[in-house]
Each structure stands twice: as structure tokens, then as C-alpha cells.
Amino acid sequence: MERSLSMELVRVTEAAALSAARWMGTGLKDEVDGAATSSMRDVFDTVPMKGTVMIGEGEMDEAPMLYIGEKLGTGYGPRVDVAVDPVEGTELVATGGWNALAVLAVADHGNLLHAPDMYMKKIAVGPEAVGLVDINAPVIDNLRAVARAKNKDVQDLVVTILQRKRHEKVIQEIRDTGARIKLIEAGDVAAAINTAFDGTGVDIMLGSGGAPEGVIAAVAMKCLGGEMQGVLMPQTDEEWERCKQMGLENPEKVLLMEDLVRGDDAIFAATGITDGELLKGVQYKGSIGTTHSLVMRAKSGTLRFIEGKHSLNKKPDLVIKN
């Protein structure tokens, strides 16, 4: 992939965030997602690449745009697979909650897991704990390993997990160790990324969430030098069959980093929609919209935080095609 592609992709997440943030606190989830998806799709048309959506808004008959298999980009440039989540946390935006992001991930063609839309059990840690955790190990063993790696006591650790009824048992197991917990309503891509930054105060992410979001988070962790493991959790015969149709002969296999995103190159971009530990949300003042984004590339290890100021008078539809 060309290095300039990183900056082109940030324009995509910036546009999605600027559009979604207008609906913050309105309680209108569909409008939040629709605005972000439309703007993201428009800006993708200007990106010099031959992209195919591997993880998107659903199948063609479920989504009018950014559907699985849709072609993105100008048709010139590198051939890449694309994973998108125009709004990671639509409910968060609708309620003015914390850590909503516009995110995307790109890898060379054939290198992204074609994850089915179902639950995935996940564990994510930052660079210090790479190679030391096991998604099938007891909670206490993983927490002890992370604590040793970070020169902390288990009681000093902060574990992020989605606040769901299905997590009641593991939440109790974490509490029994003495570790601290940060319960989140949504946004486990942000939760995974936060494990790689000391300033967020998060040490490990556990629990189950969407499998597509797991692949997007894995790209981010690859860029950050962290680690993510996943196990698909098909609940019905249809979901088991879906796994096989997508080439996953053993859905219960532990998916390691190389299974989730292959090769040595990938790009991840995210723009804050609402405020979070790592990225600020969109702010408006008059005709100016301010965004805060993160973009990184696995091959170079380069990570950039970008503050953008956007003239909404000069670019009212967020796209300048020439």
C-alpha cells in the first residue's frame, strides 16, 4: 500500500464523524448511522484505491451502501480489503455518551478475516503483555500475567468490559481478583485500543462483542504492537452455517492476530464523534467543525494524532472531488 493512503483515509472518518456528531443527543440512532454512512461513502469515492468492503453495514439486500462486496475508491491505486464501522456506538452518539468513533481498517487484498456478523469472545492487551495472555485461560491467570508484564499488582489493573447480562459471571470473576473494572455501554473497538495507551488507564479488555468490530480492533492492535485474540460464538444453526460459508471450517478455533489480519501491512483510522479517553469528539463553532483523529500504519509503526479544522461553508457536503 502507498504511504499516502493513510492521510486519504483520515478524510473518510473525519467526514463520517462530522455528519454523525450533528445528531448527538437527539436519541435518533438511525439518523446518526445514516448520516455517517452516507458521508463516509461519498468521501471513499475520492480515495485513490481499488477497495472491496469485507466488513460493512451488512449484505447488499440489507444495506444501501457500504455493503459487503461493494467496490470503493477511484479504481486506481492499491487493491485492498476494507472494514468499516461508520459509527462505532450509535447509541452512544444518540445519547451523548462516551467514546463513539468513526472507524475503518484497510489491508492488502485477501488479508482481512471475513468475519460473520455474530458474537466473538475477545481479549486485548497492549504491547507489554503480548504473548502472555490466553483467551481460554482463567481470568485470574490472564490478569496476573498482565500485572507482571506492567509491573503492577492485580489490584492496580483496570479491566474494560461491556456491561451486559452475559458478562455477569466474568465480571464477578474479575471482582474476586481485586482488579478494578470499567463497565462500558458500547464501543469495544475503542476499549481494545485504549489498552495500548498508558494515559487511558486501561490495562486489558475482556468479554464478547461483535465479530466484525473484533477484526477492526485487531488491525488497530497490529498497528500498535498489541495483541488481540478472538473466538467466534455462533448461537444458531444458521450462524454455524454462515461461518462455513465464509471459509471458517472450525468456528470455535482461537483466532490469533495473523488469523484476524494477515501480512505485515495494514492501516487503521478513527475520528472521535463524542469525547473519549483517547480522542476528543467533534466540536462546532460557527462554520468551523473541529475533529480529533488517530491514524496508524502497521508496516511503518507510524502513529499520528490529527486535529482537523473544517470550513463547513467551503465544503458543505464534506467532499471536494478535485
NORJOJO-V977231 format. One line per field, one symbol per residue. ss: DSSP state (h for helix, s for strand, l for the rest). phi: phi as a letter, one per 20 degrees, with the letter a starting at -180 (. if undefined). burial: b if it has 9 or more other C-alpha atoms within 8 Angstrom, else e. A space follows every 50 residues. Layout:
ss = ???
phi = ???
burial = ???
This chain:
ss = llllhhhhhhhhhhhhhhhhhlllllllhhhhhhhhhhhhhhhhllllss ssssslllllllllllllllsslllllssssssssssslhhhhhhlllll sssssssslllsllllllssssssslhhhlllllllllhhhhhhhhhhhl lllhhhlsssssllhhhhhhhhhhhhhllssssslllhhhhhhhlllhhh lllssssssshhhhhhhhhhhhhhllssssssllllhhhhhhhhhlllll llllslhhhhsllllsssssssllllllllllsssllsssssssssslll llssssssssslllllllllll
phi = .efffgffffgfffffffffffdfnemdfffgfffffffgfffgfeefad dcfecbepfgedcfblefnfecnfncofececdcbgceofffffdmfemf cdcbccbggndefeffebfcfcbcbfgfdfnddbfefggffffffffffd lcegfefddebfecgfdgfffffffffnfecdeceanefgfffffecgfe mddbdcodbffgfffffffffffemebccbcfcfdcgfffffgffendfc feffeegfffbendcacccbcfedfbfdcfefcdbmedddcccccbcffe mfccecddddefffcfdmcceb
burial = eeeebbebbbbbbbbbbbbbbebbbeebbebbbebbbbbbbbbbbbbbbb bbbbbbbbbbeebebbbbbbebbbbeebbbbbbbbbbbbbbbbbbbbebb bbbbbbbbeebbeebbebbbbbbbbbbbbbeebebeeebbebbbbbbbbe ebbbebbbbbbbeeeebeebbebbbebebbbeebebbbbbbbbbbbbbeb bbbbbbbbbbbbbbbbbbbbbbbbebbbbbbbbbeeeebbebbbebeeee beeebbbeebbbeebbbbbbbbbbbbeebbbbeeeeebbbbbbbbbbbee bebeebeeeebbeebeebeeee
